[in-house]
Amino acid sequence: MIENDLNIDVQHIDEEWVKLSTLYFKYSELSDLKDIAGRKKKLEIESKEANLTIHIRRNSEKYCKELNVSKLTDSIVSTLVIADPELASLKNQLLNLEKEKKLLISTCKSLDLKCEGLKNLVKLWVGEYYSTPSTDAEGGHFLHEQEKVNNRNMTKELKQRFHKRNQETKGE
């Protein structure tokens, strides 16, 4: 999915340009949502840790018997909290959210590069980098009239598509 959004279709740079801001917004928004979810998950982890600590201290006799110790020290309580499977699961979920957020941030940076790539492609197109030469290597033979017409039609088609896209986006 992300790879498709980062690729540039050289034959449709006008369409690529039009959808670039939408893609950037989409991935920025997703990144922000992952950030918010990560903050909520951190609060959930802190709450779980606090509740577990309270529970262990309130039931210290039970844990002393299970662990065969005379007294629960802070390090023992801390170890019991860390070893809780629910807490470990929450921490893994947080790590996954942070990983996804970083991927989305990287995607936004890549979209910046795509923007620069599109600008450079337009410069190449305007400079007729992709045009067909009108003479051969020796400079003696001109293109057939049909090839010239085809080249002009392709340019007209691109301009019309771009104009149509502009009109559609202004109408929205």
VMD Tcl script that draws the C-alpha trace (Angstrom):
set ca {
  {0.00 0.00 0.00}
  {2.60 2.57 1.05}
  {4.97 1.56 -1.75}
  {2.26 2.23 -4.35}
  {1.67 5.70 -2.94}
  {5.39 6.49 -3.07}
  {5.92 5.36 -6.66}
  {5.71 7.88 -9.48}
  {3.79 7.04 -12.64}
  {5.84 9.01 -15.16}
  {3.04 8.81 -17.73}
  {0.60 10.53 -15.36}
  {2.64 13.12 -13.47}
  {-0.31 15.50 -13.52}
  {-2.44 13.01 -11.59}
  {0.46 12.22 -9.27}
  {0.82 15.91 -8.48}
  {-2.89 16.35 -7.77}
  {-3.08 13.45 -5.31}
  {0.20 14.26 -3.52}
  {-1.28 16.64 -0.95}
  {-4.07 14.17 -0.17}
  {-1.52 11.40 0.40}
  {0.59 13.64 2.61}
  {-2.45 14.55 4.70}
  {-3.51 10.90 4.93}
  {-0.16 9.71 6.27}
  {0.30 12.72 8.56}
  {-3.12 12.11 10.06}
  {-2.40 8.40 10.52}
  {0.89 9.28 12.19}
  {-0.91 11.63 14.59}
  {-3.49 8.95 15.37}
  {-0.72 6.45 16.16}
  {0.91 9.07 18.40}
  {-2.35 9.59 20.30}
  {-2.89 5.82 20.58}
  {0.68 5.47 21.89}
  {0.09 8.12 24.55}
  {-3.09 6.38 25.64}
  {-1.26 3.06 25.75}
  {1.47 4.61 27.95}
  {-1.20 5.82 30.37}
  {-2.76 2.37 30.36}
  {0.64 0.82 31.15}
  {1.30 3.27 33.98}
  {-2.13 2.59 35.42}
  {-1.64 -1.18 35.17}
  {1.77 -0.92 36.86}
  {0.32 1.17 39.71}
  {-2.66 -1.17 40.19}
  {-0.41 -4.24 40.16}
  {1.94 -2.68 42.70}
  {-0.99 -1.85 45.00}
  {-2.45 -5.34 44.55}
  {0.88 -7.04 45.33}
  {1.51 -4.90 48.41}
  {-2.03 -5.48 49.72}
  {-1.59 -9.23 49.25}
  {1.98 -9.36 50.49}
  {1.39 -12.42 52.70}
  {0.19 -14.45 49.71}
  {3.21 -13.41 47.60}
  {5.64 -14.02 50.48}
  {4.35 -17.60 50.76}
  {4.48 -18.16 46.98}
  {8.01 -16.82 46.72}
  {9.14 -18.28 50.04}
  {10.44 -14.97 51.37}
  {9.86 -13.31 54.73}
  {9.28 -9.82 53.35}
  {8.42 -8.23 49.98}
  {11.12 -5.75 49.05}
  {10.76 -3.03 46.46}
  {12.88 -5.01 44.02}
  {10.68 -8.10 44.45}
  {7.52 -6.02 43.89}
  {9.12 -4.40 40.84}
  {10.09 -7.82 39.45}
  {6.57 -9.15 39.95}
  {5.11 -6.14 38.15}
  {7.53 -6.50 35.24}
  {6.79 -10.23 34.96}
  {3.03 -9.70 34.60}
  {1.92 -11.13 31.21}
  {-0.82 -8.51 30.69}
  {1.68 -5.72 31.25}
  {4.15 -7.35 28.85}
  {1.39 -7.52 26.24}
  {0.56 -3.83 26.71}
  {4.24 -2.93 26.31}
  {4.45 -4.96 23.08}
  {1.38 -3.14 21.80}
  {3.07 0.17 22.60}
  {6.20 -0.89 20.73}
  {4.10 -1.81 17.69}
  {2.32 1.57 17.79}
  {5.66 3.38 17.96}
  {7.00 1.31 15.06}
  {3.93 2.10 12.94}
  {4.21 5.79 13.82}
  {7.86 5.87 12.73}
  {6.95 4.17 9.46}
  {4.27 6.80 8.82}
  {6.70 9.63 9.61}
  {9.19 8.07 7.17}
  {6.41 7.85 4.59}
  {5.75 11.59 4.95}
  {9.45 12.28 4.44}
  {9.39 10.04 1.37}
  {6.40 11.98 0.04}
  {8.52 15.13 0.33}
  {11.08 13.39 -1.88}
  {8.31 12.36 -4.28}
  {7.29 16.01 -4.51}
  {10.84 16.96 -5.47}
  {10.91 14.11 -7.97}
  {7.69 15.33 -9.57}
  {9.07 18.85 -9.81}
  {12.16 17.53 -11.55}
  {10.10 15.38 -13.90}
  {8.10 18.45 -14.90}
  {11.34 20.31 -15.58}
  {12.50 17.42 -17.77}
  {9.15 17.31 -19.57}
  {9.14 21.08 -20.15}
  {12.73 20.83 -21.38}
  {11.51 18.17 -23.83}
  {13.77 15.51 -22.33}
  {11.23 12.84 -23.26}
  {10.56 14.19 -26.74}
  {11.53 12.35 -29.90}
  {14.30 14.02 -31.87}
  {13.19 15.55 -35.15}
  {16.37 14.44 -36.90}
  {18.48 11.32 -36.83}
  {21.99 11.17 -35.35}
  {23.50 12.66 -38.50}
  {20.93 15.44 -38.54}
  {19.71 14.57 -41.97}
  {16.35 12.82 -41.74}
  {13.33 14.45 -40.24}
  {10.58 12.58 -38.50}
  {7.68 11.50 -40.58}
  {4.70 13.81 -40.37}
  {2.64 11.16 -38.55}
  {5.26 10.94 -35.76}
  {5.17 14.71 -35.34}
  {1.37 14.64 -35.14}
  {1.53 11.82 -32.56}
  {3.96 13.82 -30.42}
  {1.75 16.93 -30.58}
  {-1.35 14.88 -29.74}
  {0.39 13.37 -26.71}
  {1.32 16.84 -25.48}
  {-2.24 18.08 -26.04}
  {-3.63 15.06 -24.20}
  {-1.40 15.72 -21.19}
  {-2.39 19.40 -21.14}
  {-6.10 18.51 -21.41}
  {-5.85 15.96 -18.61}
  {-4.06 18.48 -16.44}
  {-6.66 21.16 -17.22}
  {-9.49 18.72 -16.47}
  {-7.91 17.77 -13.13}
  {-7.51 21.44 -12.25}
  {-11.18 22.07 -12.96}
  {-12.21 19.05 -10.88}
  {-10.15 20.13 -7.88}
  {-11.46 23.71 -8.09}
  {-15.03 22.37 -8.15}
  {-14.57 20.33 -4.95}
}
mol new
graphics top color blue
foreach p $ca { graphics top sphere $p radius 0.5 }
foreach p [lrange $ca 0 end-1] q [lrange $ca 1 end] { graphics top cylinder $p $q radius 0.2 }
display resetview
